[in-house]
Amino acid sequence: MPKPNHGVDNPRLGLITVLAVVAAFAFGLGLRKSSSEAARTAASVVLSLVPTGLILILLMASYVKVEEFRHRDRMLNMLKMAPWRGDEQVLDVGTGRGLLMIGAARRLTTGKSIGIDIWREQDLSHNTQEAAMRNAEIEGVRDRVELRHGDAQQIPFRDRSFDYVLSNLCLHNIPSREGRAAACREIARLLKPGGVALISDFAHTDEYAQAFQEQGLKTTRSFSFLIAPMLLTIVKASRP
């Protein structure tokens, strides 16, 4: 039975890391054969860094294969304070290959889980709508999901359209602080009364919290401890 594949975040960085470890190992071995004492000392330093690189690669692989699903469940379980009815309207901003969109859809019956993205290849490997829909089919939620092309800074939905808005490892890709704040304002705009937004990222989470607070949302932050190469923070923002 096929398993969902949600790709590798920032695949260029992952490839650079693998190539750097391989190159360091080969370079270190070459230096160690030198007759120069300085070269052999440099080889020891270079080779001592290789295990750190290997650990980083293993952490990346662990997140892709296991930890991202644990993280998804942790985020969705944070919504138990507002128990799932099954008819919710859910939006996943920067859905990529559908990780959160699909996780939310699995908790729905008559509701709809919508994913929006601009599907840039540099953000996620094989980042396409087709890949996201394949994952939805594998997890049996094809009839409860919908994909739309949309920019997080100008989300194409009416005010107060969603019970929950979710996002994971997306908003940091917006290069400017004002752009990230605009995305947070859009997310706040979309929340129904009593609605909740959960934004997970490894950077700029203090900015997100501040932007939500400026929109009158009650905001908290918590860490998601994973076997992963980065520490993720989840910003929870609730509309009264």
C-alpha positions in Angstrom: 0.0 0.0 0.0 1.5 3.4 -1.0 2.4 5.8 1.8 2.0 9.6 1.6 5.2 11.5 0.6 5.3 15.2 1.7 8.7 15.9 0.3 11.8 17.7 1.7 11.6 21.3 2.9 14.2 23.5 1.3 15.6 20.7 -0.9 18.5 22.8 -2.1 19.8 23.1 1.5 19.4 19.4 2.0 21.4 18.7 -1.2 24.1 21.1 -0.2 24.4 19.5 3.2 24.8 16.0 1.7 27.3 17.2 -0.9 29.3 19.1 1.8 29.5 16.1 4.0 30.7 13.9 1.1 33.2 16.5 0.0 34.5 17.0 3.6 35.0 13.3 4.0 36.9 12.9 0.7 38.9 16.1 1.3 39.8 15.0 4.8 41.0 11.5 3.7 43.1 13.2 1.0 44.8 15.5 3.4 45.5 12.7 5.9 47.7 11.0 3.3 49.9 14.1 3.0 53.4 14.1 4.3 52.8 17.6 5.8 52.0 17.7 9.5 49.9 20.8 9.0 47.8 19.0 6.3 47.3 16.0 8.6 46.2 18.3 11.4 43.7 20.0 9.0 42.5 16.5 8.0 41.7 15.7 11.6 39.7 18.9 12.0 37.8 18.3 8.7 37.0 14.7 9.5 35.9 15.6 13.0 33.1 17.7 11.4 31.8 14.8 9.3 29.8 13.1 12.1 28.0 16.3 12.8 27.0 16.5 9.2 25.8 12.9 9.2 23.7 13.6 12.3 22.1 16.6 10.6 21.3 14.4 7.6 19.7 11.8 9.8 17.7 14.4 11.6 16.4 15.7 8.3 15.4 12.2 7.2 13.7 11.6 10.6 11.6 14.7 10.2 10.5 13.8 6.6 9.7 10.1 7.4 8.2 10.3 10.9 8.4 13.6 12.9 6.4 15.7 10.5 3.4 13.5 11.1 3.8 13.7 14.8 4.1 17.4 14.5 0.9 17.5 12.4 -1.0 15.6 15.1 0.4 17.8 17.8 -0.9 20.9 16.0 -4.3 19.5 15.3 -4.7 18.2 18.9 -4.1 21.7 20.1 -7.6 22.4 18.7 -9.3 20.1 21.2 -10.1 23.1 23.4 -12.5 23.9 20.6 -13.6 20.3 19.8 -13.9 19.2 16.2 -17.6 18.8 15.1 -16.7 17.5 11.7 -18.4 20.3 9.7 -15.5 22.9 10.0 -14.1 24.9 7.2 -10.3 24.7 7.4 -7.6 26.5 5.5 -4.0 25.4 5.2 -1.7 28.3 4.1 1.3 27.1 2.2 0.0 23.6 2.0 2.7 22.2 -0.3 2.0 18.5 -0.6 -0.9 18.8 1.8 0.4 17.7 5.2 -1.9 19.8 7.4 -4.7 20.0 4.9 -5.0 16.2 4.8 -4.6 15.9 8.6 -7.5 18.3 9.1 -9.6 16.5 6.5 -9.2 13.2 8.3 -11.1 14.9 11.2 -14.0 16.1 9.1 -17.2 14.6 7.9 -19.2 17.3 6.1 -16.6 20.0 6.4 -14.0 21.0 3.9 -10.2 21.4 4.2 -8.7 23.8 1.6 -5.0 24.2 0.8 -3.5 27.2 -0.9 0.0 27.7 -2.1 2.0 29.1 -4.9 3.9 25.8 -5.2 7.5 26.9 -5.6 10.0 24.1 -6.1 12.7 25.8 -4.0 10.4 25.6 -0.9 9.7 21.9 -1.1 10.8 19.0 -3.3 8.4 18.0 -6.1 6.1 20.8 -4.8 2.9 20.5 -7.0 -0.8 20.4 -6.7 -0.8 16.9 -8.2 1.5 15.6 -5.5 -0.8 17.1 -2.8 -3.8 15.5 -4.4 -2.1 12.1 -4.6 -1.4 12.3 -0.9 -5.0 13.1 -0.3 -6.1 10.1 -2.3 -3.6 7.8 -0.4 -5.0 9.0 3.0 -8.6 8.6 1.8 -9.7 12.2 2.0 -10.0 13.2 -1.6 -13.6 14.2 -1.3 -13.0 16.5 1.7 -10.1 18.6 0.3 -9.7 21.3 -2.2 -6.7 23.1 -3.7 -6.4 26.7 -4.7 -3.6 28.8 -6.0 -3.1 31.7 -3.7 -0.5 34.0 -2.1 -0.5 34.1 1.7 -0.3 37.9 1.5 -3.5 38.2 -0.5 -5.6 35.1 0.4 -8.6 34.8 -2.0 -11.4 34.2 0.5 -14.1 36.4 2.2 -13.7 37.7 5.7 -14.5 35.3 8.5 -14.7 32.2 6.2 -12.8 29.7 8.3 -13.1 28.0 11.7 -9.4 27.0 11.6 -6.4 28.4 9.7 -3.2 26.4 9.7 0.3 26.8 8.4 3.6 25.0 8.8 7.0 26.1 7.6 5.5 28.6 5.2 5.6 32.2 6.3 9.4 32.4 6.8 9.6 32.1 3.0 8.2 35.6 2.7 11.3 37.8 2.5 10.1 41.0 4.2 8.8 41.6 7.7 5.9 43.7 6.3 5.1 40.8 4.0 5.0 38.4 6.8 2.8 40.8 8.8 0.5 41.1 5.9 0.1 37.3 5.8 -0.8 37.3 9.5 -3.4 40.0 8.9 -4.9 38.0 6.1 -5.1 34.9 8.4 -6.7 37.0 11.1 -9.2 38.4 8.7 -10.3 34.9 7.7 -11.1 33.6 11.1 -14.7 33.3 12.2 -15.7 34.4 15.7 -14.3 31.7 18.0 -11.9 30.6 15.2 -8.3 29.6 15.8 -5.1 29.9 13.8 -2.1 27.7 14.3 1.2 28.9 12.7 4.3 26.7 13.0 7.7 27.9 12.0 11.4 27.9 13.1 11.8 31.7 12.7 10.0 35.0 13.0 7.3 33.6 15.4 7.6 36.6 17.6 6.6 38.7 14.6 3.6 36.5 13.9 2.4 36.7 17.5 2.7 40.5 17.5 0.9 40.8 14.2 -2.0 38.7 15.5 -2.2 40.7 18.8 -2.4 43.9 16.8 -5.5 42.4 15.1 -7.2 41.7 18.5 -6.5 38.0 18.6 -5.5 36.2 21.8 -2.1 34.7 21.2 0.1 32.1 22.9 3.3 30.3 21.8 4.6 26.8 22.5 7.5 24.7 21.4 7.2 21.4 19.4 10.0 19.2 20.5 10.9 16.9 17.6 13.7 14.7 16.4 14.5 17.3 13.7 17.2 19.7 12.6 15.3 22.7 13.9 13.1 23.7 16.8 9.6 24.6 15.8 7.4 27.1 17.6 3.6 27.0 17.3 1.8 30.3 17.5 -1.8 29.9 18.5 -4.1 32.9 17.8 -7.8 32.8 18.7 -10.5 35.2 17.7 -12.9 36.0 20.7 
